[in-house]
Amino acid sequence: MICYVERLASFRRLPPPDVERLVALVEEVDGMLTLHELEPVSVSEEHLTQPTIAVTGESGVTTRYRTVAAHFRDTTNWFVAHGSTEVWRILNLTEDTHPFHVHLVQFQATSRDKYNVDGFDPSTGGTTTPVTFVGHGTLDANETGWKDTVRVNPGELVSIALTFDSYTGRYMYHCHLLEHEDHDMMRPFVVMPAGVLAAMGDMAM
């Protein structure tokens, strides 16, 4: 008797990331919903006057971040090397659940952590006390395979791993609620050949 075994799924764990990025989901005081692309504050910027978002992670280390884009019209910041694997971390500072959707790729949700976000002040877009890790959450069974959308609940930081090995070009990520993506939870990212990205140098993040 001959037994044939076929592979029924294409799922595989993605390799360690080349780049990590952090975006915060924010509701501003006028009710506008936005995506704040965040960048760590460097030592030379420690005396920034603009509001920053301080995040204390599981290790107890606190990192301050500045917002480099918050609206669809703002400068494009996320340039991705074709073929690379990245981890995007999505921190929900709003009181709503948001289905986070990425164009072009399917991704893997890798973790869902719970944070105390009481220190975030929507009136300034910064924190009065750090947003602080309080414990690990659980990914649902239906979130453990390939996804193009993941749920991010209030006070959660959800991490996703993405490999950009199909096409180059300009794409979008956004909240998948129509009203939210129109007001103003949508931002672009650009995938380009690694050699072109390297030639851009400090112009690319």
C-alpha positions in Angstrom: 0.0 0.0 0.0 1.4 3.4 -1.0 0.6 6.3 1.2 0.8 9.9 -0.2 1.4 12.8 2.1 0.7 16.2 0.8 1.4 19.5 2.4 -2.0 21.2 2.8 -0.8 24.6 4.1 1.8 27.2 3.1 2.3 28.5 6.6 5.8 28.9 7.8 7.3 31.0 10.6 9.0 34.2 9.3 12.7 34.8 10.1 13.9 37.4 12.5 13.2 40.9 11.3 15.5 43.3 9.5 13.6 46.4 10.7 11.1 47.1 13.5 8.6 50.0 13.4 6.1 51.4 15.9 2.8 53.1 15.1 0.3 54.5 17.6 -3.5 54.6 17.1 -4.6 58.0 18.4 -7.9 59.8 18.7 -7.3 63.6 18.8 -9.4 66.0 20.9 -11.5 67.0 17.9 -12.4 63.3 17.4 -10.1 62.8 14.4 -8.6 59.3 14.4 -4.9 59.2 13.3 -1.9 56.9 12.9 1.2 58.3 14.6 4.4 56.9 13.1 6.9 57.0 15.9 10.6 57.3 16.0 12.9 56.9 19.1 14.2 60.2 20.5 18.0 60.3 20.1 20.3 61.6 22.8 20.8 64.8 20.9 17.1 65.4 20.9 16.5 64.8 24.7 15.4 68.4 25.1 12.7 68.4 22.5 9.9 70.8 23.2 7.3 68.9 21.1 5.3 66.3 23.0 6.7 62.8 23.0 5.2 59.4 23.8 7.1 57.4 26.5 6.7 53.7 26.5 7.9 51.3 29.2 8.2 47.8 27.9 8.2 44.4 29.5 11.9 44.7 30.4 11.2 47.9 32.4 13.2 50.1 29.9 11.5 53.4 29.0 11.9 54.8 25.5 10.7 58.2 24.3 9.2 58.5 20.8 8.5 61.5 18.7 5.7 61.6 16.1 7.1 61.9 12.5 3.8 61.6 10.7 0.1 61.6 11.8 -2.0 62.4 8.8 -2.4 61.0 5.3 -1.0 64.2 3.8 2.2 64.0 5.9 5.6 63.0 4.4 6.1 59.4 3.6 8.5 57.9 6.1 8.3 54.1 5.8 10.6 52.8 3.0 10.9 49.0 2.9 13.6 46.9 1.2 12.2 44.4 -1.2 12.7 40.9 0.2 13.1 42.1 3.8 11.2 41.0 6.8 9.9 43.6 9.2 8.0 43.7 12.5 5.4 46.4 12.9 4.1 47.1 16.4 0.7 48.7 16.7 -0.1 50.5 20.0 -3.7 51.4 20.5 -4.1 54.6 22.6 -7.8 55.0 21.7 -11.0 53.7 23.3 -12.0 51.8 20.2 -11.0 48.5 18.7 -9.4 48.9 15.3 -8.9 46.2 12.5 -5.4 47.0 11.3 -5.0 46.2 7.6 -1.9 46.2 5.4 -2.0 46.2 1.6 0.3 44.0 -0.6 1.3 41.3 2.0 -0.1 38.7 4.3 1.5 38.8 7.7 1.8 36.9 11.0 0.5 38.2 14.3 3.3 37.4 16.8 2.1 38.8 20.1 -0.7 40.7 21.8 0.4 42.6 24.9 -1.6 44.7 27.4 -0.5 48.3 28.4 -1.7 50.9 30.8 -2.3 53.9 28.6 -3.7 56.3 31.2 -0.6 58.5 30.9 -1.4 59.4 27.3 -2.9 62.9 26.8 -4.9 63.3 23.6 -4.8 67.1 24.0 -1.1 67.2 23.4 -0.4 63.9 21.6 2.2 63.0 24.3 2.4 61.3 27.6 2.4 62.7 31.1 3.6 59.3 32.5 4.8 56.4 30.4 2.5 54.0 28.6 3.5 50.8 30.6 3.5 47.1 29.9 1.1 45.2 32.3 1.0 41.7 30.9 0.8 39.4 27.9 -2.5 38.9 26.1 -3.5 35.9 23.9 -3.8 35.6 20.2 -7.0 34.0 19.1 -6.8 30.7 17.3 -7.9 32.4 14.0 -5.0 34.9 14.4 -2.2 32.3 14.2 -2.1 31.8 10.5 -1.6 34.2 7.5 -3.5 37.4 7.9 -4.0 40.7 6.2 -6.0 42.3 9.0 -5.6 42.0 12.8 -7.7 43.3 15.6 -6.1 45.8 18.0 -8.1 46.4 21.2 -7.8 49.5 23.4 -4.7 49.4 25.6 -3.0 46.7 23.5 0.2 46.5 21.6 0.0 44.0 18.8 3.1 42.9 16.8 3.0 41.6 13.3 5.8 40.1 11.1 5.7 40.9 7.4 8.0 39.8 4.5 7.9 42.0 1.4 9.0 39.7 -1.3 6.3 40.2 -4.1 6.1 43.6 -5.7 7.7 47.0 -5.3 5.7 50.3 -5.3 3.6 52.5 -3.1 1.0 50.9 -0.8 -1.2 51.7 2.2 -1.9 50.5 5.7 -4.9 51.7 7.5 -7.8 50.9 9.9 -10.3 48.7 8.0 -13.3 50.6 9.3 -14.4 52.9 6.4 -15.2 55.9 8.6 -11.8 55.6 10.4 -9.7 55.2 7.3 -11.4 58.3 5.8 -10.8 60.3 9.0 -7.6 59.9 9.0 -6.3 56.5 9.8 -4.4 55.7 6.6 -0.7 56.0 5.8 1.5 55.1 2.9 4.6 52.9 2.7 7.0 52.3 -0.2 8.7 49.0 -1.2 11.8 49.4 -3.3 14.8 47.4 -4.3 17.4 47.1 -1.5 20.1 48.7 -3.6 17.9 51.8 -4.3 17.0 52.0 -0.6 20.7 51.8 0.4 21.5 54.6 -2.1 18.9 56.8 -0.4 20.9 56.7 2.9 19.5 58.9 5.6 16.6 59.9 3.4 14.9 56.6 4.2 13.7 55.2 7.5 
